[in-house]
């Protein structure tokens, strides 16, 4: 039985406690929060769970095997590092940390202490994203051309992170899972409409060596909630609408073809194909429940999580690159890859930085 302590019982903490309480092989041992009123809710709903206002109590409890941190992002590095150094496995909310350097330190500490580090990019565990990944890896879409996402609503304004770190992180993680490659460049534009708050609207474009171009529109200022992704391939295309109660993923046998045949060019060089649409059956298990079981299995087996610290680091790097670009009014920021790893990258550079390598692809 893996005993888990949860730090933070605000927005996401209650979901973690509920799911861990229902996860086979797991037990919620304790919940820590600075607000005693929130701990009273824990005591009423889960009378067998210990509550405390001291995070140190979770670290000092030898019966606790893992700690889930669901606190503001600026606390993730310090709380996560303390958990790993106390010998605990670690579950961290997204985004993993404020900076890529902090994320690298946590990845290194987890490796050194031989602890499991999972970053809670929940969308990766949804039946929709998992099924899309299977379809794309099987080659059913053909060559992938583009990824286009709209993720907007009249949202909950964050005081410590921008809309990129709040919403675009979902697309960054989904793209990493679906494409299996890290972008080479990022361009973003955004705006802060209210003084003293982070950017509340942004448009982000990511460029890949494979030729894929990805775009995401994120906003806290939309009159309706939209969660839609379009993926275009040379053979088929996908529409993923997370707001649909059923048939969230639809595969369209639609596309275009080009010809270089001189006989046909005069008539029509572009040919259009329109076939059937089908909606694959998707698992109905809550993604967070799937993720919780995966966390327990990784602890028991010693396997790396699907959304491990490496993924968390790559996402934070993209947040930094997009933020640099946004503050530079859309200036392209190039992300250098480490030798031998096609997805890892170093700190982003803008076009005005010394040693910047210009590319003509953009």
C-alpha positions as a Markdown table, in Angstrom:
| # | Residue | x | y | z |
|---|---|---|---|---|
| 1 | Unk | 0.0 | 0.0 | 0.0 |
| 2 | Unk | 1.5 | 3.4 | -1.1 |
| 3 | Unk | 0.7 | 6.0 | 1.5 |
| 4 | Unk | 0.4 | 9.5 | 0.0 |
| 5 | Unk | 0.5 | 12.9 | 1.6 |
| 6 | Unk | -1.2 | 15.8 | -0.2 |
| 7 | Unk | 0.1 | 19.4 | 0.2 |
| 8 | Unk | -2.5 | 21.9 | -0.7 |
| 9 | Unk | -6.3 | 21.6 | -0.5 |
| 10 | Unk | -7.3 | 24.6 | -2.7 |
| 11 | Unk | -8.5 | 24.3 | -6.3 |
| 12 | Unk | -6.9 | 21.0 | -7.4 |
| 13 | Unk | -6.1 | 19.3 | -4.0 |
| 14 | Unk | -9.6 | 18.0 | -3.4 |
| 15 | Unk | -9.5 | 16.2 | -6.8 |
| 16 | Unk | -6.2 | 14.6 | -5.9 |
| 17 | Unk | -7.4 | 13.5 | -2.4 |
| 18 | Unk | -10.7 | 12.0 | -3.9 |
| 19 | Unk | -8.9 | 10.1 | -6.6 |
| 20 | Unk | -6.1 | 8.8 | -4.4 |
| 21 | Unk | -8.7 | 7.6 | -1.9 |
| 22 | Unk | -10.3 | 5.6 | -4.7 |
| 23 | Unk | -7.0 | 4.3 | -6.3 |
| 24 | Unk | -6.2 | 0.6 | -5.7 |
| 25 | Unk | -2.9 | 0.2 | -3.9 |
| 26 | Unk | -3.0 | 3.8 | -2.6 |
| 27 | Unk | -4.0 | 5.4 | 0.7 |
| 28 | Unk | -4.3 | 9.1 | 1.6 |
| 29 | Unk | -2.3 | 9.4 | 4.8 |
| 30 | Unk | -2.4 | 13.1 | 5.4 |
| 31 | Unk | -3.3 | 16.5 | 4.0 |
| 32 | Unk | -1.4 | 19.7 | 4.7 |
| 33 | Unk | -2.8 | 23.2 | 4.1 |
| 34 | Unk | -2.1 | 26.6 | 5.7 |
| 35 | Unk | -5.9 | 27.3 | 6.0 |
| 36 | Unk | -7.5 | 25.4 | 8.9 |
| 37 | Unk | -10.9 | 25.9 | 7.4 |
| 38 | Unk | -9.9 | 23.8 | 4.4 |
| 39 | Unk | -8.6 | 21.1 | 6.7 |
| 40 | Unk | -12.0 | 21.0 | 8.4 |
| 41 | Unk | -13.4 | 20.0 | 5.0 |
| 42 | Unk | -10.9 | 17.2 | 4.8 |
| 43 | Unk | -11.8 | 16.0 | 8.2 |
| 44 | Unk | -15.5 | 15.9 | 7.4 |
| 45 | Unk | -15.1 | 14.2 | 4.1 |
| 46 | Unk | -12.2 | 11.8 | 4.9 |
| 47 | Unk | -12.3 | 11.3 | 8.7 |
| 48 | Unk | -9.4 | 8.8 | 8.6 |
| 49 | Unk | -7.0 | 11.2 | 7.0 |
| 50 | Unk | -4.6 | 13.2 | 9.2 |
| 51 | Unk | -4.6 | 17.0 | 8.7 |
| 52 | Unk | -1.9 | 19.5 | 9.5 |
| 53 | Unk | -0.9 | 23.1 | 8.8 |
| 54 | Unk | 2.8 | 22.1 | 8.6 |
| 55 | Unk | 4.3 | 20.7 | 5.5 |
| 56 | Unk | 7.2 | 19.5 | 7.6 |
| 57 | Unk | 4.9 | 17.0 | 9.2 |
| 58 | Unk | 4.5 | 15.2 | 5.9 |
| 59 | Unk | 8.2 | 15.1 | 5.4 |
| 60 | Unk | 8.9 | 13.8 | 8.8 |
| 61 | Unk | 6.3 | 11.0 | 8.7 |
| 62 | Unk | 8.2 | 7.8 | 7.8 |
| 63 | Unk | 5.0 | 6.0 | 6.9 |
| 64 | Unk | 4.3 | 8.4 | 4.0 |
| 65 | Unk | 5.8 | 7.0 | 0.8 |
| 66 | Unk | 4.9 | 9.9 | -1.6 |
| 67 | Unk | 3.9 | 13.5 | -1.6 |
| 68 | Unk | 1.6 | 15.2 | -4.0 |
| 69 | Unk | 2.2 | 19.0 | -4.2 |
| 70 | Unk | -0.9 | 21.0 | -5.3 |
| 71 | Unk | 0.3 | 24.5 | -4.2 |
| 72 | Unk | 1.1 | 27.7 | -6.2 |
| 73 | Unk | 3.8 | 27.2 | -8.8 |
| 74 | Unk | 6.3 | 29.5 | -7.1 |
| 75 | Unk | 6.4 | 27.0 | -4.2 |
| 76 | Unk | 6.9 | 23.8 | -6.4 |
| 77 | Unk | 10.7 | 23.8 | -6.5 |
| 78 | Unk | 11.3 | 24.2 | -2.7 |
| 79 | Unk | 8.5 | 21.8 | -1.6 |
| 80 | Unk | 9.4 | 19.3 | -4.3 |
| 81 | Unk | 13.1 | 19.4 | -3.5 |
| 82 | Unk | 12.3 | 18.9 | 0.2 |
| 83 | Unk | 10.1 | 15.9 | -0.5 |
| 84 | Unk | 12.7 | 14.2 | -2.7 |
| 85 | Unk | 15.5 | 14.8 | -0.1 |
| 86 | Unk | 13.2 | 13.3 | 2.5 |
| 87 | Unk | 13.1 | 10.1 | 0.4 |
| 88 | Unk | 9.5 | 10.6 | -0.8 |
| 89 | Unk | 8.3 | 10.0 | -4.3 |
| 90 | Unk | 6.9 | 13.2 | -5.8 |
| 91 | Unk | 3.8 | 14.2 | -7.7 |
| 92 | Unk | 3.9 | 17.8 | -8.9 |
| 93 | Unk | 1.1 | 19.9 | -10.3 |
| 94 | Unk | 1.6 | 21.7 | -13.7 |
| 95 | Unk | 3.5 | 23.7 | -14.5 |
| 96 | Unk | 6.4 | 21.8 | -12.9 |
| 97 | Unk | 8.3 | 24.9 | -11.7 |
| 98 | Unk | 8.7 | 28.6 | -12.4 |
| 99 | Unk | 11.9 | 28.2 | -14.3 |
| 100 | Unk | 13.6 | 25.6 | -16.4 |
| 101 | Unk | 16.7 | 25.7 | -14.2 |
| 102 | Unk | 14.5 | 24.8 | -11.1 |
| 103 | Unk | 13.0 | 21.9 | -13.2 |
| 104 | Unk | 16.4 | 20.6 | -14.1 |
| 105 | Unk | 17.4 | 20.6 | -10.4 |
| 106 | Unk | 14.3 | 18.5 | -9.5 |
| 107 | Unk | 15.0 | 16.0 | -12.3 |
| 108 | Unk | 18.6 | 15.6 | -11.2 |
| 109 | Unk | 17.5 | 15.2 | -7.5 |
| 110 | Unk | 14.9 | 12.6 | -8.4 |
| 111 | Unk | 17.5 | 10.6 | -10.4 |
| 112 | Unk | 20.1 | 10.8 | -7.7 |
| 113 | Unk | 17.6 | 9.7 | -5.0 |
| 114 | Unk | 16.0 | 7.1 | -7.2 |
| 115 | Unk | 12.5 | 8.5 | -6.6 |
| 116 | Unk | 9.6 | 8.7 | -9.0 |
| 117 | Unk | 8.8 | 12.2 | -10.2 |
| 118 | Unk | 5.5 | 12.6 | -12.0 |
| 119 | Unk | 4.2 | 15.9 | -13.3 |
| 120 | Unk | 0.5 | 16.2 | -13.4 |
| 121 | Unk | -0.2 | 16.9 | -17.1 |
| 122 | Unk | -3.6 | 15.2 | -16.8 |
| 123 | Unk | -4.7 | 15.6 | -20.5 |
| 124 | Unk | -2.0 | 13.2 | -21.6 |
| 125 | Unk | -3.9 | 10.5 | -19.6 |
| 126 | Unk | -7.3 | 11.2 | -21.2 |
| 127 | Unk | -8.8 | 8.5 | -23.4 |
| 128 | Unk | -9.0 | 11.0 | -26.2 |
| 129 | Unk | -5.3 | 11.9 | -26.3 |
| 130 | Unk | -4.2 | 8.3 | -25.8 |
| 131 | Unk | -6.4 | 7.2 | -28.7 |
| 132 | Unk | -5.2 | 10.0 | -30.9 |
| 133 | Unk | -1.6 | 9.0 | -30.1 |
| 134 | Unk | -2.3 | 5.4 | -31.2 |
| 135 | Unk | -3.9 | 6.6 | -34.4 |
| 136 | Unk | -1.0 | 8.9 | -35.3 |
| 137 | Unk | 1.7 | 6.3 | -34.4 |
| 138 | Unk | -0.1 | 3.8 | -36.6 |
| 139 | Unk | 0.3 | 6.2 | -39.5 |
| 140 | Unk | -3.4 | 6.5 | -40.2 |
| 141 | Unk | -3.1 | 10.3 | -40.6 |
| 142 | Unk | -0.1 | 10.0 | -42.9 |
| 143 | Unk | 2.4 | 12.9 | -42.8 |
| 144 | Unk | 1.3 | 15.3 | -40.0 |
| 145 | Unk | 0.9 | 18.9 | -41.3 |
| 146 | Unk | -0.4 | 20.9 | -38.5 |
| 147 | Unk | -1.9 | 21.1 | -35.0 |
| 148 | Unk | -4.4 | 23.9 | -34.3 |
| 149 | Unk | -5.8 | 24.4 | -30.8 |
| 150 | Unk | -8.4 | 26.8 | -29.2 |
| 151 | Unk | -8.4 | 26.8 | -25.5 |
| 152 | Unk | -10.4 | 29.7 | -24.2 |
| 153 | Unk | -13.1 | 30.6 | -21.7 |
| 154 | Unk | -14.1 | 33.4 | -19.3 |
| 155 | Unk | -11.5 | 32.0 | -17.0 |
| 156 | Unk | -10.2 | 32.1 | -13.5 |
| 157 | Unk | -7.5 | 34.8 | -13.5 |
| 158 | Unk | -4.2 | 33.7 | -11.9 |
| 159 | Unk | -2.2 | 36.1 | -9.9 |
| 160 | Unk | 1.2 | 34.3 | -10.3 |
| 161 | Unk | 1.2 | 32.8 | -13.8 |
| 162 | Unk | 0.1 | 34.0 | -17.2 |
| 163 | Unk | -2.5 | 32.3 | -19.5 |
| 164 | Unk | 0.4 | 30.5 | -21.2 |
| 165 | Unk | 1.4 | 28.8 | -18.0 |
| 166 | Unk | -2.2 | 28.1 | -17.1 |
| 167 | Unk | -3.7 | 26.9 | -20.4 |
| 168 | Unk | -1.1 | 26.5 | -23.1 |
| 169 | Unk | 0.8 | 24.0 | -20.9 |
| 170 | Unk | -1.9 | 21.5 | -21.8 |
| 171 | Unk | -1.1 | 21.8 | -25.5 |
| 172 | Unk | 2.6 | 21.7 | -24.9 |
| 173 | Unk | 2.3 | 18.4 | -23.1 |
| 174 | Unk | -0.2 | 17.0 | -25.6 |
| 175 | Unk | 2.1 | 17.9 | -28.5 |
| 176 | Unk | 5.1 | 16.4 | -26.8 |
| 177 | Unk | 3.1 | 13.1 | -26.4 |
| 178 | Unk | 1.6 | 13.0 | -29.9 |
| 179 | Unk | 4.6 | 14.2 | -31.9 |
| 180 | Unk | 7.5 | 12.9 | -29.9 |
| 181 | Unk | 9.7 | 15.8 | -30.8 |
| 182 | Unk | 10.6 | 19.2 | -29.3 |
| 183 | Unk | 10.0 | 22.4 | -31.2 |
| 184 | Unk | 13.0 | 24.2 | -32.7 |
| 185 | Unk | 11.4 | 27.7 | -32.5 |
| 186 | Unk | 8.5 | 29.5 | -30.7 |
| 187 | Unk | 6.7 | 32.7 | -31.6 |
| 188 | Unk | 4.1 | 34.2 | -29.4 |
| 189 | Unk | 2.1 | 37.4 | -29.0 |
| 190 | Unk | -0.1 | 38.2 | -26.0 |
| 191 | Unk | -1.5 | 41.0 | -23.9 |
| 192 | Unk | -2.3 | 42.0 | -20.4 |
| 193 | Unk | -5.5 | 44.1 | -20.3 |
| 194 | Unk | -5.5 | 44.7 | -16.6 |
| 195 | Unk | -2.6 | 46.4 | -14.8 |
| 196 | Unk | -0.8 | 44.3 | -12.2 |
| 197 | Unk | -2.0 | 40.9 | -13.6 |
| 198 | Unk | -0.2 | 38.5 | -16.0 |
| 199 | Unk | -1.1 | 38.2 | -19.6 |
| 200 | Unk | -4.7 | 37.0 | -20.1 |
| 201 | Unk | -4.6 | 36.3 | -23.9 |
| 202 | Unk | -2.0 | 34.8 | -26.1 |
| 203 | Unk | -1.4 | 33.3 | -29.6 |
| 204 | Unk | 1.5 | 30.8 | -29.8 |
| 205 | Unk | 3.1 | 29.2 | -32.8 |
| 206 | Unk | 5.6 | 26.3 | -32.5 |
| 207 | Unk | 7.8 | 25.1 | -35.4 |
| 208 | Unk | 9.3 | 21.6 | -35.7 |
| 209 | Unk | 12.1 | 20.1 | -37.7 |
| 210 | Unk | 9.7 | 17.6 | -39.1 |
| 211 | Unk | 7.8 | 20.4 | -40.8 |
| 212 | Unk | 4.8 | 20.3 | -38.4 |
| 213 | Unk | 3.5 | 23.7 | -37.4 |
| 214 | Unk | 1.5 | 24.0 | -34.2 |
| 215 | Unk | -0.7 | 26.9 | -33.1 |
| 216 | Unk | -2.6 | 27.5 | -29.9 |
| 217 | Unk | -5.0 | 30.3 | -28.9 |
| 218 | Unk | -5.4 | 30.7 | -25.2 |
| 219 | Unk | -7.6 | 33.2 | -23.4 |
| 220 | Unk | -9.3 | 34.0 | -20.1 |
| 221 | Unk | -11.5 | 36.6 | -21.8 |
| 222 | Unk | -13.8 | 34.5 | -24.1 |
| 223 | Unk | -17.6 | 34.6 | -23.7 |
| 224 | Unk | -17.8 | 30.8 | -24.1 |
| 225 | Unk | -15.6 | 27.9 | -23.1 |
| 226 | Unk | -13.9 | 26.2 | -26.1 |
| 227 | Unk | -11.6 | 23.2 | -25.9 |
| 228 | Unk | -10.9 | 22.1 | -29.5 |
| 229 | Unk | -8.0 | 20.7 | -31.4 |
| 230 | Unk | -7.6 | 20.1 | -35.1 |
| 231 | Unk | -4.8 | 17.9 | -36.4 |
| 232 | Unk | -4.2 | 17.7 | -40.2 |
| 233 | Unk | -2.5 | 14.9 | -42.0 |
| 234 | Unk | -1.8 | 14.0 | -45.6 |
| 235 | Unk | -4.3 | 11.1 | -45.4 |
| 236 | Unk | -6.8 | 11.9 | -42.6 |
| 237 | Unk | -7.6 | 14.6 | -40.1 |
| 238 | Unk | -8.7 | 14.7 | -36.5 |
| 239 | Unk | -11.1 | 17.0 | -34.6 |
| 240 | Unk | -11.0 | 16.7 | -30.8 |
| 241 | Unk | -13.7 | 18.6 | -29.0 |
| 242 | Unk | -13.4 | 18.1 | -25.2 |
| 243 | Unk | -16.7 | 19.9 | -24.6 |
| 244 | Unk | -18.6 | 17.2 | -26.5 |
| 245 | Unk | -20.4 | 14.8 | -24.0 |
| 246 | Unk | -19.7 | 11.9 | -26.4 |
| 247 | Unk | -17.7 | 11.4 | -29.6 |
| 248 | Unk | -15.0 | 13.7 | -28.5 |
| 249 | Unk | -12.7 | 12.5 | -31.2 |
| 250 | Unk | -13.7 | 12.4 | -34.8 |
| 251 | Unk | -11.5 | 11.1 | -37.7 |
| 252 | Unk | -12.2 | 12.6 | -41.1 |
| 253 | Unk | -11.1 | 10.8 | -44.3 |
| 254 | Unk | -10.6 | 14.1 | -46.0 |
| 255 | Unk | -7.6 | 15.7 | -47.6 |
| 256 | Unk | -5.9 | 17.1 | -50.7 |
| 257 | Unk | -3.5 | 15.8 | -53.3 |
| 258 | Unk | -1.2 | 17.6 | -55.7 |
| 259 | Unk | 0.0 | 16.4 | -59.1 |
| 260 | Unk | 3.0 | 17.3 | -61.2 |
| 261 | Unk | 1.6 | 15.6 | -64.3 |
| 262 | Unk | 1.7 | 18.2 | -67.1 |
| 263 | Unk | -1.5 | 16.8 | -68.6 |
| 264 | Unk | -3.4 | 17.4 | -65.4 |
| 265 | Unk | -1.8 | 20.7 | -64.2 |
| 266 | Unk | -3.7 | 22.7 | -66.8 |
| 267 | Unk | -7.0 | 21.5 | -65.4 |
| 268 | Unk | -6.6 | 21.3 | -61.7 |
| 269 | Unk | -3.3 | 20.7 | -59.8 |
| 270 | Unk | -5.0 | 20.3 | -56.5 |
| 271 | Unk | -7.3 | 17.3 | -55.9 |
| 272 | Unk | -9.8 | 17.1 | -53.0 |
| 273 | Unk | -10.7 | 13.9 | -51.2 |
| 274 | Unk | -13.8 | 13.6 | -49.0 |
| 275 | Unk | -14.6 | 10.3 | -47.4 |
| 276 | Unk | -16.2 | 8.9 | -44.3 |
| 277 | Unk | -16.1 | 10.2 | -40.7 |
| 278 | Unk | -15.9 | 7.9 | -37.7 |
| 279 | Unk | -15.7 | 8.4 | -34.0 |
| 280 | Unk | -13.6 | 5.8 | -32.1 |
| 281 | Unk | -14.9 | 4.5 | -28.8 |
| 282 | Unk | -13.0 | 6.1 | -25.9 |
| 283 | Unk | -12.4 | 4.8 | -22.3 |
| 284 | Unk | -14.7 | 6.6 | -19.8 |
| 285 | Unk | -12.4 | 6.3 | -16.8 |
| 286 | Unk | -11.5 | 9.7 | -15.3 |
| 287 | Unk | -8.1 | 10.7 | -16.5 |
| 288 | Unk | -7.0 | 11.6 | -13.0 |
| 289 | Unk | -7.9 | 8.1 | -11.8 |
| 290 | Unk | -5.8 | 6.6 | -14.7 |
| 291 | Unk | -2.9 | 8.9 | -13.7 |
| 292 | Unk | -3.2 | 8.0 | -10.0 |
| 293 | Unk | -3.0 | 4.3 | -10.8 |
| 294 | Unk | -0.1 | 4.9 | -13.1 |
| 295 | Unk | 1.8 | 6.8 | -10.3 |
| 296 | Unk | 1.3 | 3.9 | -7.9 |
| 297 | Unk | 2.4 | 1.4 | -10.5 |
| 298 | Unk | 5.6 | 3.4 | -11.3 |
| 299 | Unk | 6.4 | 3.5 | -7.6 |
| 300 | Unk | 6.0 | -0.2 | -7.2 |
| 301 | Unk | 7.8 | -1.1 | -10.4 |
| 302 | Unk | 10.4 | 1.6 | -10.5 |
| 303 | Unk | 9.3 | 2.6 | -14.1 |
| 304 | Unk | 9.5 | 6.2 | -15.4 |
| 305 | Unk | 6.0 | 7.9 | -15.5 |
| 306 | Unk | 4.5 | 8.8 | -18.9 |
| 307 | Unk | 4.6 | 12.4 | -17.7 |
| 308 | Unk | 8.0 | 12.4 | -16.0 |
| 309 | Unk | 10.3 | 15.2 | -15.0 |
| 310 | Unk | 11.8 | 15.3 | -18.5 |
| 311 | Unk | 8.4 | 16.1 | -19.9 |
| 312 | Unk | 7.8 | 18.7 | -17.2 |
| 313 | Unk | 11.1 | 20.3 | -18.0 |
| 314 | Unk | 10.4 | 20.5 | -21.7 |
| 315 | Unk | 7.0 | 22.1 | -21.0 |
| 316 | Unk | 8.6 | 24.7 | -18.7 |
| 317 | Unk | 11.2 | 25.5 | -21.4 |
| 318 | Unk | 8.4 | 26.2 | -23.8 |
| 319 | Unk | 6.7 | 28.4 | -21.3 |
| 320 | Unk | 9.9 | 30.4 | -21.0 |
| 321 | Unk | 10.4 | 30.6 | -24.8 |
| 322 | Unk | 6.8 | 31.7 | -25.4 |
| 323 | Unk | 7.0 | 34.3 | -22.6 |
| 324 | Unk | 10.3 | 35.7 | -24.0 |
| 325 | Unk | 8.8 | 35.9 | -27.5 |
| 326 | Unk | 5.6 | 37.5 | -26.2 |
| 327 | Unk | 7.5 | 40.1 | -24.3 |
| 328 | Unk | 9.5 | 40.7 | -27.5 |
| 329 | Unk | 6.2 | 41.3 | -29.4 |
| 330 | Unk | 6.3 | 38.0 | -31.3 |
| 331 | Unk | 10.0 | 37.8 | -31.9 |
| 332 | Unk | 11.0 | 34.2 | -32.7 |
| 333 | Unk | 12.8 | 32.4 | -30.0 |
| 334 | Unk | 14.9 | 29.4 | -31.0 |
| 335 | Unk | 15.2 | 26.4 | -28.7 |
| 336 | Unk | 18.4 | 24.5 | -28.9 |
| 337 | Unk | 18.4 | 20.7 | -28.5 |
| 338 | Unk | 20.9 | 18.8 | -26.5 |
| 339 | Unk | 23.1 | 16.4 | -28.5 |
| 340 | Unk | 21.7 | 12.9 | -28.5 |
| 341 | Unk | 18.2 | 13.9 | -27.4 |
| 342 | Unk | 15.8 | 15.2 | -30.0 |
| 343 | Unk | 13.4 | 16.5 | -27.4 |
| 344 | Unk | 15.5 | 18.1 | -24.7 |
| 345 | Unk | 16.6 | 21.7 | -25.1 |
| 346 | Unk | 18.7 | 24.4 | -23.5 |
| 347 | Unk | 17.6 | 27.8 | -22.5 |
| 348 | Unk | 15.9 | 29.7 | -25.2 |
| 349 | Unk | 17.5 | 32.5 | -27.2 |
| 350 | Unk | 16.0 | 35.5 | -28.9 |
| 351 | Unk | 17.2 | 37.0 | -32.2 |
| 352 | Unk | 19.0 | 39.8 | -30.4 |
| 353 | Unk | 21.1 | 37.5 | -28.2 |
| 354 | Unk | 24.8 | 37.0 | -28.9 |
| 355 | Unk | 25.6 | 33.9 | -30.9 |
| 356 | Unk | 22.0 | 33.7 | -32.2 |
| 357 | Unk | 21.8 | 31.5 | -35.3 |
| 358 | Unk | 19.4 | 32.9 | -37.9 |
| 359 | Unk | 17.2 | 30.5 | -39.8 |
| 360 | Unk | 15.2 | 31.1 | -42.9 |
| 361 | Unk | 12.5 | 28.5 | -42.2 |
| 362 | Unk | 10.3 | 31.1 | -40.5 |
